[in-house]
Structures are given as structure tokens and as C-alpha cells.
Amino acid sequence: MKTRLERLRDKFTEGELDAFFVSSPENRRYLSGFSGSAGFLIISKDAAVLATDFRYVEQAAQQSPDFRVHRISGGMTWLPELFAELGVKRVGFESGDLTVAAHQAIINILKEDAAAKDVSMISTSQFIDPLRMVKEPEELALITRAMEISDHAFKVVTPTIEVGDTEQSVAWKMEVAMREAGAEALAFETIVASGPNSAKPHHHPSDRKIKSGEPIVIDFGARYEGYNSDMTRTICLGEPDETFRIVYDTVLAAQMTASATVLPTMTSGEADGIARDIIEHAGYGEQFGHSLGHGIGLAVHEYPRVGPRSDDPLVDGTVFTIEPGIYIPGWGGVRIEDTVIMEGGRVRSLTTSHKNENPRI
């Protein structure tokens, strides 16, 4: 199997590139193994350099044995000399990550250096990210562990939630549980949205007190050795109303049907359509405003894109979420989400938590 660097170099011909300048943290870690918070990769056809400052030189040498570590300090003044040493002229960069100011600074420095004035920085979009779409066994093991931590937190915390608890207090309990189970960080800020707040898909937990009989959407994830999990459950304390029953059953049917019927021969858009058709048929199409899911790995949102306009393939080895939802302003919402992998031509859920709205089960 080709290495990650070999697969990247194979793509150089697409943009007629001599090298690639990597600035995004996820792609830096994917290609080099380096987990530090500062640094750049310069990868040519026959060289791989990790440029970082004195804080990370030793760490970089340990984590990135296939890269030559180049110590840098302040700004980008070191870049022209390195480009000249590598003999590169057309260098791709990540236009979705590099800021306009940083890009302009690089252009100015290259123009001022006689040895590198002929170097061209070539804008690329999503050049490296698709390489991360199919997960290697080692990556899957880390995502699975992150998912186990999330499942554990849900199992431990939800039976303790009581009427009168605030959204913030529940979010804090979830964070503590994930940390104590081994998470190095949260994958993202935990969402706890109760009552009318649950109609907001990305609600920030507030001091609102949870009431009996209303939907409580809990969306959370753990990060473990750089890899993330993502899951959502909707629960209810006390007796739910009839709207909750109808909406919950509709979302659950859409989520489980998509999980059972998505195939690797489908595009992501076709997969989205499976769940969307069920929700539309129930009369809630306008209340399902987001995509069915998204890829997950080193980033919480990455390839494949699982939405109505996506043609990304869901081939074996892709890890993504299936998370339909219905959101009714003034009442609330329901979302149910699993992290899954396409494996052997079928979806296998990495999320094991129950999908019953009763948190005591």
C-alpha cells in the first residue's frame, strides 16, 4: 500500500506542482504524525521537511521520522532559502487554510529574495483532504476508542439528569465524564438544548432549567490521540407530548433506515435522500434543514460530505455520521446521530448507545 506521502506526490501532476506547502493542522498531522500546534510541511517530489520553532524541534524529530526537521523563528523569512535548496518553482498551498495576510507575506518575501523570486505559489482547494477520506486500520482504532469514550459518558451521565438541572450543568457533566474516561479534549463544544432551544441545531448550553416532558438534544464527542467521535441523542424526562412521539419516531425511522440501506454504490447525496424522503413524507421536510451527515476523523467535519448535493462516494473505509433531525421553532427539535463506518459493503455503527428517549434505560 502506498504511503500517505506517495499518494500526495502522485497528485502533483494535477496542478503541475513541484512541491506542496502544508499549513492546516489536520493535514500536517496526517502526513507527518506531528501533533504540535505550530509548524509547516514542505513536501517536494524527493524531500519532506517539517519546519517548526524551538519549542517543538525535539517532539517533531520523535513523531516525524520521515521528515527533516528545520528549525525556524519568526515570520516566513526562512522560506525562500528552503525553496531554493529544494529547487522547486511551482508550490501548491491550501487556499482554504492560509490566511490572505499570510499568503501576501509569503509572496512579498519571495519577490524580495533573488534565489526564490521565480517561485510561484499555486492556490489549491481540498487538495489533500480527500486523501484522508478512507481510514486506515490504525485510524479506525482511534476513532473507535473516541466513540467508546462518548458512549461511556452518555451511559454514565444521562441517568443522573433531573428536572431542574440547567443545560450548562449537563454539558459540564458530559465533559467531565469524557475526560475521566480518557478523552484528551472535547471534539467540539457539547450541545445541550432543551425545550424550545432544541429547535436550534447548534444551540450553546445556557442556564435554562430543564422541564418535564420536553425534548433534550445532547450532541457531543470526544477527541482521542487526535481523532474525533460525534454522536447525538434526544431524551425526555417525564411524559412526552404527542408531537414528541411523532417527531421522535419519524427521526428514528429515518436514521435507522438510512443506516440499514446505505450502500457503497450510492453517492452521499443518494444516501441523504433515503432519510430525507421519510421525513418529507411525514410532512416535516422543511424542518430538516441540514445534511444527513459528514465525514469524521482528524477533523470533526471532513470528507465525505453527506448531503443532498454531494457526489462523494461512501466506499469501504469511509467513516461518517448519520444524523437526521427535525426542528420546530417554538416547540423544539429531535436529532439522532451515530458515527458509522462503511465496511464490507454495509454500514456498521461505531456508536452503541441506546436510542430510546427514556434516559433511565
C-alpha positions in Angstrom: 0.0 0.0 0.0 1.3 3.4 -0.9 2.3 5.7 1.9 0.5 9.0 2.6 3.4 11.0 1.1 3.4 8.8 -2.0 -0.3 9.4 -2.6 0.1 13.1 -2.2 3.1 13.2 -4.6 1.0 11.2 -7.1 -1.3 14.2 -7.2 1.4 16.7 -8.1 0.8 16.2 -11.8 -2.8 17.5 -11.4 -1.6 21.0 -10.7 1.8 20.6 -12.4 3.4 21.1 -8.9 7.0 20.6 -7.8 6.1 20.7 -4.1 3.3 21.4 -1.6 3.2 23.8 1.3 1.0 22.3 4.1 -0.4 24.7 6.7 -3.6 23.1 8.1 -3.1 21.3 11.5 -5.1 18.2 10.4 -3.2 17.7 7.2 0.1 18.4 8.9 -0.6 15.7 11.4 -2.0 13.3 8.8 1.1 13.5 6.6 3.8 13.7 9.3 2.4 12.4 12.6 3.4 15.7 14.2 0.9 16.8 16.8 2.4 20.2 17.8 0.4 23.3 17.4 2.8 25.2 15.2 4.7 24.3 12.0 4.6 23.8 8.3 5.3 20.9 5.9 7.2 21.4 2.6 6.9 18.3 0.5 8.6 18.0 -2.8 9.0 15.1 -5.1 12.0 13.8 -3.3 12.1 15.6 0.1 9.9 16.1 3.1 10.6 19.0 5.5 8.9 19.8 8.8 9.5 23.5 9.7 8.8 24.4 13.3 10.2 26.5 16.1 12.4 25.6 19.0 9.5 24.6 21.3 8.8 21.6 19.1 12.1 20.5 17.5 12.6 17.6 19.7 8.9 16.5 19.5 9.0 16.8 15.7 12.1 14.6 15.5 10.4 11.9 17.6 7.0 12.0 15.9 8.0 12.6 12.3 11.0 10.3 11.4 10.3 10.5 7.7 10.7 14.3 7.7 13.8 16.5 8.1 13.1 18.9 10.9 14.0 22.5 10.0 14.1 25.0 13.0 12.5 28.3 12.2 11.8 31.5 14.1 9.5 34.5 13.5 7.7 35.1 10.2 8.4 33.5 6.9 11.9 34.8 6.2 13.2 31.2 6.2 11.0 30.0 3.4 12.8 31.4 0.3 16.1 29.7 1.2 14.3 26.4 1.8 12.5 26.6 -1.6 15.8 27.4 -3.3 17.5 24.5 -1.6 14.8 22.1 -2.7 14.9 23.5 -6.3 11.1 24.0 -6.6 9.3 26.5 -8.7 5.6 25.7 -8.5 4.4 25.2 -5.0 0.8 24.4 -4.1 -0.8 25.8 -0.9 -4.1 25.3 0.9 -6.2 28.2 0.0 -8.9 27.2 2.4 -6.4 27.4 5.4 -3.8 30.0 4.6 -5.0 33.5 5.5 -4.9 36.3 3.0 -2.3 38.1 5.2 -0.1 35.1 5.5 -0.3 34.4 1.7 0.6 38.0 0.9 3.5 37.9 3.3 4.9 34.8 1.6 4.5 36.5 -1.8 6.3 39.6 -0.7 9.2 37.6 0.8 9.6 35.5 -2.3 9.7 38.6 -4.5 12.4 40.2 -2.4 14.7 37.1 -2.5 16.8 36.7 -5.6 17.1 32.9 -5.1 13.3 32.4 -4.9 11.8 35.2 -7.0 10.7 32.7 -9.7 8.8 30.5 -7.2 5.0 30.6 -7.8 2.5 29.8 -5.1 -0.3 27.8 -6.6 -3.7 28.0 -5.0 -5.4 24.7 -4.4 -8.7 23.7 -2.8 -9.3 20.5 -1.0 -6.2 19.0 -2.5 -5.1 16.9 0.5 -8.3 16.5 2.4 -9.8 13.7 0.1 -6.7 11.6 0.8 -8.0 11.3 4.4 -11.4 10.0 3.5 -10.7 6.3 3.6 -9.5 5.4 7.0 -6.5 3.1 7.7 -6.9 0.4 10.4 -4.9 2.5 12.9 -7.1 5.5 12.3 -10.3 3.4 12.8 -9.0 2.1 16.1 -8.5 5.6 17.4 -12.0 6.8 16.2 -13.5 3.7 17.8 -11.8 4.5 21.1 -13.0 8.1 20.9 -16.5 6.7 20.3 -16.3 4.3 23.2 -15.5 7.3 25.5 -18.5 9.2 24.2 -20.8 6.1 24.6 -19.5 5.7 28.2 -20.2 9.4 29.0 -23.8 9.1 27.8 -24.3 5.9 29.8 -23.0 7.4 32.9 -24.5 10.9 32.8 -28.0 10.6 31.3 -29.4 8.6 34.2 -28.4 11.4 36.6 -30.1 14.2 34.7 -33.1 15.6 36.7 -35.8 18.1 36.0 -34.4 21.5 37.1 -30.9 20.8 36.0 -29.5 23.5 33.7 -28.3 22.9 30.2 -24.8 24.1 31.3 -24.7 21.7 34.2 -25.5 18.7 32.0 -22.9 19.8 29.4 -20.3 20.0 32.2 -21.2 16.5 33.4 -20.7 15.2 29.9 -17.3 16.9 29.6 -16.1 15.6 33.0 -17.2 12.0 32.1 -15.4 12.1 28.8 -12.2 13.5 30.3 -12.3 10.9 33.1 -12.7 8.1 30.5 -9.6 9.2 28.7 -10.5 11.9 26.2 -7.6 14.3 25.5 -10.2 17.0 24.7 -13.7 17.6 23.5 -14.2 17.1 19.8 -16.4 20.3 19.9 -18.3 22.3 22.4 -21.0 20.0 23.8 -24.6 20.9 22.8 -27.3 20.5 25.4 -30.5 22.1 24.1 -33.8 21.7 26.0 -37.4 22.6 25.2 -37.7 25.4 22.5 -33.8 25.6 22.5 -33.7 22.2 20.9 -35.1 23.7 17.7 -31.6 25.3 17.3 -29.3 22.7 15.8 -26.1 24.4 17.2 -27.5 25.9 20.4 -25.0 26.9 23.1 -25.9 25.5 26.5 -27.5 28.1 28.7 -28.7 28.4 32.3 -32.2 27.4 31.2 -33.6 24.8 33.6 -34.8 21.5 32.0 -38.5 20.8 32.3 -40.5 17.6 32.3 -42.0 16.3 29.1 -39.8 18.3 26.7 -37.1 17.3 24.2 -33.5 17.5 25.3 -30.9 17.2 22.5 -27.4 16.3 23.6 -24.7 16.4 20.8 -21.2 15.7 21.9 -17.9 14.0 21.0 -14.5 13.1 22.4 -11.0 13.5 20.9 -8.6 10.7 21.4 -5.0 10.9 20.1 -6.1 13.5 17.5 -9.2 11.6 16.3 -12.8 12.5 17.0 -16.2 11.0 17.7 -19.6 12.6 17.2 -23.0 11.4 18.5 -26.4 12.9 19.3 -29.2 11.6 21.4 -32.6 13.2 22.2 -34.1 12.3 25.6 -37.1 13.3 27.6 -37.7 13.4 31.4 -41.3 12.6 32.3 -44.1 12.0 29.9 -43.6 13.5 26.4 -46.4 15.1 24.4 -47.9 13.7 21.2 -45.7 15.9 19.0 -42.6 14.5 20.6 -43.8 11.0 19.9 -44.5 11.7 16.2 -41.3 13.6 15.6 -39.1 11.3 17.5 -40.4 8.2 15.7 -40.0 9.9 12.4 -36.4 10.9 13.0 -35.6 7.4 14.4 -37.1 5.7 11.4 -35.1 8.0 9.0 -31.9 7.4 11.0 -32.3 3.6 11.2 -33.5 3.2 7.6 -30.5 5.1 6.3 -28.1 3.1 8.4 -29.7 -0.2 7.2 -29.9 0.7 3.5 -27.0 2.9 2.5 -24.6 1.1 0.1 -21.2 1.9 -1.2 -22.7 2.0 -4.7 -24.5 5.2 -3.7 -23.3 8.7 -3.7 -23.6 10.7 -0.4 -26.5 12.6 -2.0 -28.4 9.4 -2.6 -27.8 8.4 1.0 -29.1 11.7 2.2 -32.2 11.2 0.1 -33.1 7.9 2.0 -33.6 9.7 5.3 -34.9 12.9 3.7 -37.7 11.1 1.9 -39.0 9.6 5.1 -39.0 13.0 6.9 -40.7 14.7 3.9 -43.3 12.0 3.6 -44.2 12.7 7.3 -44.7 16.3 6.5 -41.5 17.7 8.1 -39.3 18.3 5.1 -39.0 22.0 5.7 -37.9 21.3 9.3 -34.9 19.1 8.2 -32.6 21.9 7.1 -29.1 20.3 7.4 -27.3 17.5 5.7 -27.7 13.8 6.7 -24.1 13.7 8.0 -20.4 14.3 7.4 -17.1 12.5 7.4 -15.2 12.5 10.7 -11.6 11.8 11.7 -8.8 14.3 12.5 -11.4 17.0 11.9 -15.0 16.8 13.1 -16.2 17.7 9.7 -14.3 16.2 6.7 -14.8 14.1 3.6 -17.1 12.5 2.7 -19.7 15.3 2.6 -23.0 13.5 3.2 -25.6 16.0 1.9 -28.2 16.4 -0.8 -25.8 18.0 -3.3 -22.8 15.8 -2.6 -21.5 13.1 -5.0 -18.8 11.9 -2.6 -18.6 8.1 -2.7 -19.3 6.1 0.5 -16.8 3.4 -0.2 -15.5 0.8 2.3 -13.3 2.5 4.9 -15.2 5.8 5.0 -16.3 7.0 8.4 -19.2 9.4 8.6 -22.2 10.3 10.6 -25.9 9.6 10.0 -27.8 12.4 11.8 -31.3 13.4 10.6 -33.2 15.9 12.6 -36.5 17.8 12.8 -36.6 21.3 14.3 -39.9 23.1 15.0 -39.5 26.7 16.2 -41.3 27.4 19.4 -41.6 23.7 20.3 -38.2 22.1 20.0 -36.4 19.5 18.0 -35.1 15.9 17.7 -31.8 14.7 16.3 -30.3 11.2 16.5 -26.8 10.7 15.3 -24.4 7.7 15.1 -20.8 7.7 13.8 -20.6 4.8 11.3 -18.1 3.1 9.0 -18.8 1.6 5.6 -17.4 -1.9 5.9 -17.8 -4.9 3.7 -20.4 -3.1 1.7 -22.7 -2.3 4.6 -22.9 0.4 7.3 -21.6 -0.6 10.8 -22.3 1.7 13.6 -19.4 2.6 15.9 -21.9 4.2 18.3 -23.5 1.7 20.7 -25.7 3.9 22.9 -29.4 3.1 23.0 -31.8 5.3 21.0 -34.7 5.2 23.5 -35.8 8.7 24.6 -36.1 7.5 28.2 -32.7 8.3 29.8 -33.2 5.7 32.6 -32.9 2.8 30.2 
